[in-house]
Structure formats: C-alpha cells, structure tokens
C-alpha cells in the first residue's frame, strides 16, 4: 500500500549508527555534547587554577624548602610550566587516536587521567616527609596531567562543533570555553574556604582539599561523557575509510595552519595566566590579603561567564576575526592601566583591573577560539591540528609567562614586565589574525584551514590552495 501524502519521506540513505536519526534526538545529543565539553574544560581549568593558586601560596615552602621565597615561588611555577610542556605531546598522542579511532573514547580517557592526576597531587607527601622524591612526584603528576589536558580541549571542542549546525558553531562552542570561568569560580570558592584556615593548618593539610575535591567534578564529567555519541562527521570519515593513517604527518606536511592556530591563541593564554595564577603571587606580595585577590578573581570569572557566550555569538554574526582582533587590541591597550590599578593597592581598583583585563578583554579573545581553531582543519586531522595549535598556544602564552614574569619582577621591583608580556601576547594574536582567513561561514564537510591548502579529503585552507583527491571539486565549490 503506498504511503499517505502526510507520511514523511524516507531518507535517501540510512542514518549512520553513530549519528542520531531524528531532529529531536540530534538536538538532545547536542545539549549532552555541550554539557560534556563544559564539564571537561571546567575540570581542566579547575585543576589549572587550583595548582597555580596553591603553587603561589605554599608549594615553594612545601616542595622546595630552604630556598629564598622568590626562588621557591619561581621553582613552584617551574613545575607549573612542566605540565604545559607536556600538553603538545598530549595533543599529538590523543589527536592521533582521536582522528584514527574516534573522539569519544579519547575524551573518556583524557578526563580520567586529568582528574586522577589532580586527585593524586592532593595525596602527595611533602619534602619534609620523603625529601627530593616529593618534587619529583609532583612534576611527574603535572606531566601526566599535562598530557591528558593536551588531548582534552581539542576533542571536547570539535565534538561540539561537529555536532552543531553550520550557523551556530560559535554559540555552541562557547559552552566549552565557558568551562574556563566556571572552573575558575569553583577553584576560587574552594581555595577561599581553605585559605581562611590558620596558616599552619593550611600548610599542613588545607592545601590538599581542593585537589581531592576534583574527584567530584571528575565523577560528574564522566557520567555525562558516557552518554555522548560519536561525532557524525567522524562517523562519515570512518564509514568511507578515509581516516588519516598518521594525522600528525599530514598536519606537519603543511605546517602553516597549525602555526597560525598556535599564534592566534597566545594573547588569550598570556592574559589568562598572568591575570589569574601569577596575579595571586604578585598581588599578595605587594600587600593585598589573599581573600581580596580571590574576590577579584571571582568577580572577573562571573563577568567572563557573560562575555564569553556574547563574544562567541557575535563571532557567528560578524566573523571570528573581528571579535578576536578587538579583544587583542583591548588587551594591549589595557595592559599598563590594568597593572597600574593593581599597584594602587586598592581592593576596589584591583577588582576593576581584573575585570577589564581578564573578564572582558581576555574573554573576547578566548570566546571565538573554540570554533575558529576547529574550523581551520579538515575532519581527517581536525583533532590533531586543533589540539596541537591550542596546546602550543597554552605552552607559549601560559606555560612560561608566570615564571618569566616572576623572574623579571624580582629583578626590577616593578610591574612593567607584566604589562610588556601582556602587550606582547596581544600583539602576536592581533598580527596573526590578519593572516587567518575568515572561517565562520565555512562548511565543515569542506573545511578551509588557515592557509588555504586542501587536505586529502578535499578541504581547503585559508590561502585557497587545494590538493588531494577532491581538491579541484572543492575549489570549484569554494569559488
């Protein structure tokens, strides 16, 4: 019997098993993926900021005793940097298997390693108990954590973007980006409670509490992540047996896209690191009380929760490049005024400084990055390319900035080096934006990356050069 006119037409081809078959299910799955990305980034930044805060407050005396206080703080931030050095390795490792085997399994593994390493930091004996093994174990856990984080952001962000529609990728990717201020709020709230303890109790056991509580975030994140289905775009690649054999080689064969992806994020991560973790050490060093600094960070994170999605939605309308560029120019313009406000030693002006420099300017740069970096690479190598670019930016922008700033400030007794580092990071981002082609209108099934060169799937990058089996067809479509 023929179907009635009201019956919906049958699809031309059956839906992929990894891909939801109805609009309602796709919408539900997109919300689950967005929640998974939000929680993953929240765990990442919670761990990042808890470590940075505790390193600034007590790790010097607990793990590097006997050194000058400034030297101990620099050494503690050196272990902070060790985690960042490991991140690009994690991007390569998890990117390889994520582009070969799938996104979901890698994201479960990265979250487990990330939260597990943070929990174990809370159980570490200090130098007074096991001697030199204490800093060795601390650095080892930071490296494990760095490797895991190296694969987390890229996979979480591209899962959201690959599930989202072409016209709202900025909006949906902002959920992953909002994990940063959410993690900041959670870490600040926990640290605020424990630093209220008497100093001897905080040094004895209080510093461990924030690390041990990361197990709660880990449990919630894994629960949500288990409900996520595989990326529909990757499912198509796997179905067509088009997965790259060695994604890292395909990315490095034409290195310009990943170099641009790295450089465009440096400004955001320089500001993130200097105006959060390093600011705690600097501000308490010039006379602010710890609760005053943590209050400023809390207010700034709350503002960022509003600015990030607004900047991301704006990038869907006017493009990624104008929004990132505006944030970079604002960050450079505010670098010296922000540190002047901090140096005023006024708690109110400290809050204003962090809100302007971090809550607004940094968030404008950071918000559109999730969509931008994901759109710069084809599906075959997207996990590897986006992860390597992002983690390269964190290594250069955030990994070494606190240590460099601490060294220069100790030698000059001035905040000028901090302002110069903020200006330098913002300038790198602003200049790089000029070389990146706009990607907000790019179809991810024919993705342009940052230089305009097509990969073997027929995608083109931002200079318009195509190669591969479908290159000529892709150039015609692009034209």
C-alpha positions in Angstrom: 0.0 0.0 0.0 1.5 3.4 -0.9 2.3 5.8 1.9 -0.3 8.5 2.6 0.6 12.1 1.5 1.1 13.1 5.1 3.7 10.5 5.7 7.2 11.8 5.9 9.5 10.7 3.0 12.0 8.0 3.7 15.6 9.2 4.0 17.7 8.7 0.9 20.2 6.7 2.9 20.0 5.1 6.3 21.4 7.2 9.2 24.8 6.3 10.4 24.7 4.1 13.6 26.8 6.8 15.4 24.6 9.6 14.2 21.2 10.5 15.7 18.4 9.9 13.2 15.8 12.5 14.3 15.9 16.2 14.7 14.8 15.9 18.4 17.5 13.3 19.1 20.1 15.4 17.4 19.1 18.4 19.5 19.2 16.4 22.7 22.6 14.9 21.8 24.0 18.4 21.0 23.0 19.5 24.5 24.7 16.5 26.0 27.8 17.1 24.0 27.8 20.8 25.0 27.5 19.8 28.7 30.3 17.3 28.3 32.6 20.0 26.8 31.6 22.4 29.5 32.5 20.0 32.3 35.7 18.8 30.6 37.0 22.3 30.4 35.8 23.1 33.9 37.8 20.2 35.2 40.8 21.4 33.2 40.7 25.0 34.5 39.8 23.9 38.0 42.9 21.8 38.1 45.0 24.6 36.4 43.9 27.3 38.7 44.0 25.2 41.9 47.5 24.2 41.1 48.5 27.8 40.2 46.9 29.2 43.3 48.4 26.7 45.7 51.8 26.9 44.0 51.8 30.6 44.6 50.8 30.3 48.2 52.6 27.3 49.7 54.3 25.0 47.2 57.6 26.9 47.5 57.9 26.1 51.2 56.4 22.6 51.0 58.2 21.1 48.0 61.3 23.5 47.6 62.2 24.4 51.2 65.4 26.2 52.1 65.3 28.5 49.0 64.8 32.2 49.0 61.0 32.8 48.9 61.1 34.3 45.4 63.3 31.4 44.2 60.8 28.9 45.8 57.9 30.6 44.0 59.7 30.5 40.7 60.6 26.8 41.2 56.9 26.1 42.0 55.9 27.8 38.8 58.5 25.7 37.1 56.5 22.6 37.9 53.5 24.6 36.6 55.3 25.0 33.3 56.2 21.3 33.2 52.6 20.5 32.8 52.4 22.9 29.8 55.4 21.4 28.1 53.6 18.0 28.1 50.4 19.4 26.6 51.5 19.4 22.9 52.6 15.8 23.4 49.1 15.0 24.6 47.7 16.8 21.7 49.7 14.7 19.3 49.0 11.4 21.1 45.3 11.8 21.7 44.9 13.7 18.4 46.4 10.7 16.5 44.0 8.2 18.1 41.1 10.6 18.1 41.5 11.1 14.3 42.1 7.3 13.8 39.7 5.6 16.2 37.2 8.3 17.3 36.6 11.2 19.6 34.5 9.8 22.4 36.9 7.1 23.7 39.8 9.6 23.8 37.7 12.1 25.7 36.8 9.5 28.4 40.5 8.7 28.8 41.7 12.3 28.9 39.1 13.2 31.6 40.0 10.2 33.7 43.7 10.9 33.6 43.3 14.6 34.1 41.1 14.3 37.2 43.0 11.3 38.6 46.4 13.1 38.4 44.9 16.1 40.2 43.4 13.9 42.9 46.8 12.2 43.5 48.5 15.6 43.9 46.3 16.0 47.0 47.7 12.8 48.4 51.4 13.6 47.8 53.8 13.7 50.8 55.9 16.8 51.0 59.6 17.4 51.0 59.7 17.2 54.8 58.4 13.6 54.6 60.2 12.0 51.6 62.8 14.6 50.6 63.7 15.1 46.9 61.1 12.5 45.8 58.3 15.0 46.7 59.1 17.5 43.9 59.9 14.6 41.5 56.5 13.0 42.1 54.9 16.4 41.8 56.5 17.1 38.4 55.6 13.6 37.3 51.9 14.1 38.1 52.0 17.5 36.4 53.3 15.9 33.2 50.6 13.2 33.3 48.0 15.9 33.8 49.5 18.0 31.0 49.4 15.1 28.6 45.8 14.4 29.4 44.8 18.1 29.1 46.6 18.2 25.8 44.0 15.9 24.3 41.0 17.2 26.2 40.2 20.6 24.8 40.6 19.7 21.1 38.4 16.7 21.4 35.7 18.3 23.5 35.5 21.4 21.3 35.4 19.7 18.0 32.8 17.2 19.3 30.6 20.2 20.0 31.4 22.0 16.7 30.9 18.8 14.6 27.5 18.2 16.2 26.4 21.8 15.8 24.8 23.4 12.7 26.9 25.5 10.4 25.3 28.8 11.5 25.7 28.4 15.3 29.1 26.9 15.8 30.3 29.9 17.8 27.4 29.7 20.2 27.7 26.0 20.9 31.4 26.0 21.1 31.2 28.8 23.8 29.9 26.1 26.2 33.3 24.5 26.1 35.0 27.9 26.5 32.7 28.8 29.5 34.3 25.9 31.3 37.3 28.2 31.9 35.4 30.8 34.1 33.3 28.0 35.7 36.4 26.1 36.7 37.8 29.4 38.0 34.7 30.1 40.1 34.8 26.6 41.6 38.5 26.7 42.3 38.3 30.2 43.8 35.4 29.2 46.0 37.2 26.1 47.3 40.5 27.9 47.8 38.8 30.8 49.5 37.4 28.4 52.1 40.7 26.7 52.8 42.9 29.8 52.9 40.6 31.0 55.7 42.2 28.3 57.9 45.1 29.3 60.2 48.3 29.3 58.1 49.8 26.3 59.9 46.7 24.2 59.2 46.5 25.3 55.6 50.2 24.3 55.1 49.6 21.0 57.0 46.5 19.7 55.2 44.3 22.5 53.9 46.0 22.8 50.6 45.2 19.2 49.8 41.4 19.7 49.9 40.9 21.5 46.5 42.9 18.7 44.8 40.9 15.9 46.5 37.6 17.6 45.6 38.5 17.3 41.9 37.2 13.8 42.2 33.6 15.1 42.4 34.0 17.1 39.1 35.6 14.0 37.6 32.7 11.8 38.5 30.0 14.1 37.2 32.0 14.7 34.0 32.5 11.0 33.3 28.8 10.4 33.9 27.8 12.9 31.3 30.5 12.0 28.8 29.4 8.3 28.8 26.1 9.5 27.3 27.8 11.2 24.3 27.6 9.6 20.8 30.5 9.7 18.3 30.8 12.8 16.1 28.7 12.4 13.0 31.4 13.9 10.7 34.0 11.5 12.0 31.5 8.6 11.6 31.3 9.6 7.9 35.0 9.6 7.6 35.3 6.2 9.2 32.5 4.8 7.1 34.3 5.9 4.0 37.6 4.5 5.4 39.1 7.9 4.9 40.7 8.3 8.3 44.3 9.6 8.2 47.0 6.9 8.9 49.4 9.4 10.5 47.4 12.6 11.2 50.5 14.4 12.7 52.4 14.0 9.4 49.5 15.4 7.4 49.4 18.4 9.7 53.1 19.0 9.7 53.4 18.4 5.9 51.8 21.9 5.6 52.7 23.5 9.0 51.3 27.0 8.3 47.7 26.2 9.6 48.9 24.8 12.9 51.4 27.7 13.4 48.7 30.2 12.8 46.4 28.3 15.1 49.1 28.4 17.8 49.9 32.1 17.4 46.3 33.3 17.3 45.7 31.9 20.8 48.9 33.2 22.5 47.3 36.6 23.6 44.4 34.9 25.3 46.5 32.5 27.3 49.2 35.0 28.3 46.4 37.2 29.8 44.7 34.1 31.3 47.9 33.0 33.1 49.2 36.4 34.2 45.9 37.8 35.4 44.9 34.7 37.4 47.6 32.4 38.8 50.5 34.9 38.6 48.4 37.8 39.9 47.8 35.9 43.2 51.5 35.7 43.9 52.2 39.3 42.7 49.2 40.9 44.5 49.8 39.2 47.8 53.5 40.1 47.5 52.7 43.8 47.4 50.3 43.8 50.3 46.9 42.5 49.3 45.2 40.0 51.6 44.5 36.6 49.9 40.7 37.0 50.2 40.9 40.3 48.4 42.7 38.8 45.5 40.4 35.8 45.3 37.3 38.1 45.4 38.7 39.9 42.4 39.1 36.6 40.5 35.6 35.6 41.5 34.1 38.8 40.1 36.1 38.5 36.9 35.1 34.9 36.3 31.5 35.9 36.8 31.8 38.6 34.2 33.6 36.2 31.8 30.6 33.8 32.0 28.6 36.5 30.3 31.2 37.9 28.0 32.3 34.6 26.5 29.0 33.5 25.0 28.3 37.0 23.9 31.6 37.2 22.0 31.0 33.8 20.6 27.5 34.6 19.3 28.9 37.9 17.9 31.5 35.9 16.0 28.7 33.9 14.4 27.3 37.1 13.1 30.3 39.3 12.2 33.0 36.6 11.9 35.7 35.2 14.2 38.5 37.5 13.1 36.9 40.9 14.1 36.0 39.7 17.5 39.4 38.1 18.3 41.1 41.2 16.9 39.0 43.6 19.0 39.9 41.5 22.2 43.6 41.6 21.3 43.7 45.3 20.8 41.7 45.9 24.0 44.2 43.7 25.9 47.2 45.5 24.6 45.6 48.9 25.3 44.7 47.9 28.9 48.0 46.2 29.8 49.6 49.2 31.5 46.4 50.7 33.0 45.5 47.3 34.5 48.8 46.8 36.3 48.7 50.5 37.5 45.3 49.7 39.1 46.7 46.6 40.7 49.7 48.6 42.0 47.3 51.1 43.6 46.8 48.6 46.5 43.1 49.4 46.5 40.8 46.3 46.7 38.1 48.0 44.6 40.6 49.0 41.8 42.1 45.5 41.9 38.6 44.1 41.1 38.3 46.7 38.3 41.7 45.7 36.9 41.0 42.0 36.7 37.5 42.5 35.3 38.9 44.8 32.5 41.9 42.7 31.6 40.6 39.2 32.1 36.8 39.2 32.4 36.3 41.4 29.3 39.4 41.7 27.0 40.7 38.1 27.5 37.3 36.7 27.2 36.7 38.5 23.8 39.9 36.8 22.5 39.2 33.4 24.0 35.4 33.0 23.3 35.6 32.5 19.5 38.8 30.4 19.6 36.9 27.1 20.0 35.1 27.5 16.7 38.0 29.2 14.9 40.6 26.6 15.6 38.2 23.7 14.9 37.2 25.3 11.5 40.9 25.6 10.5 41.3 21.9 9.8 39.7 19.1 7.8 37.8 16.3 9.6 40.6 13.7 8.9 43.1 15.7 11.0 40.9 18.1 13.0 41.6 16.6 16.4 45.4 16.6 15.9 45.5 20.0 14.2 43.2 21.9 16.6 44.8 20.2 19.7 48.4 21.0 18.6 47.6 24.6 17.8 45.7 25.2 21.0 48.2 23.5 23.3 51.1 25.2 21.5 49.4 28.5 22.4 49.0 27.5 26.0 52.6 26.4 26.3 54.0 29.7 24.9 51.3 32.0 26.3 50.6 30.5 29.7 53.2 27.9 30.5 56.2 30.2 30.9 54.6 33.6 31.5 54.3 33.3 35.3 57.9 32.1 35.6 59.2 34.8 33.3 57.1 37.5 35.0 58.3 36.3 38.4 61.9 36.4 37.4 61.7 39.8 35.8 59.6 41.4 38.5 62.0 40.1 41.2 64.9 41.7 39.3 63.2 45.1 38.5 60.8 45.6 41.5 58.2 46.9 39.0 55.1 45.6 37.3 56.3 46.9 33.9 57.5 43.4 32.8 54.0 42.0 33.4 52.4 44.8 31.2 55.0 44.2 28.5 54.2 40.5 28.5 50.5 41.2 28.2 51.2 43.6 25.3 53.5 41.1 23.6 51.0 38.3 23.7 48.1 40.5 22.5 50.3 41.8 19.6 51.1 38.3 18.4 47.4 37.5 18.3 46.5 40.7 16.6 49.1 40.3 13.8 48.2 36.6 13.3 44.5 37.4 12.9 45.5 39.3 9.7 46.8 36.2 8.1 43.9 33.9 9.0 41.0 33.7 6.6 37.5 34.1 8.0 36.1 30.6 8.8 32.6 31.3 10.3 30.8 30.6 7.0 32.9 27.5 6.2 31.2 24.1 5.9 33.0 21.5 8.0 32.5 19.0 5.2 34.6 21.2 3.0 36.6 23.0 5.7 39.1 25.7 5.0 42.0 25.7 7.3 44.3 28.6 8.0 46.4 28.7 4.9 44.1 27.7 2.1 45.6 24.3 1.3 43.3 21.3 0.9 43.9 18.0 2.7 43.3 14.6 1.2 39.6 14.8 1.8 39.3 17.8 -0.4 39.2 20.5 2.2 41.0 23.8 1.6 42.8 26.1 4.0 42.8 29.8 4.2 45.0 30.8 1.3 42.8 28.9 -1.1 45.3 26.3 -2.3 43.8 22.8 -2.8 45.3 19.4 -3.2 44.1 15.8 -2.7 41.7 13.6 -4.5 38.8 16.1 -4.4 40.8 19.3 -4.5 39.6 20.6 -7.8 36.0 19.9 -6.9 36.4 21.8 -3.6 37.9 24.8 -5.2 35.0 25.0 -7.6 32.6 24.8 -4.7 34.5 27.5 -2.8 34.5 29.7 -5.9 
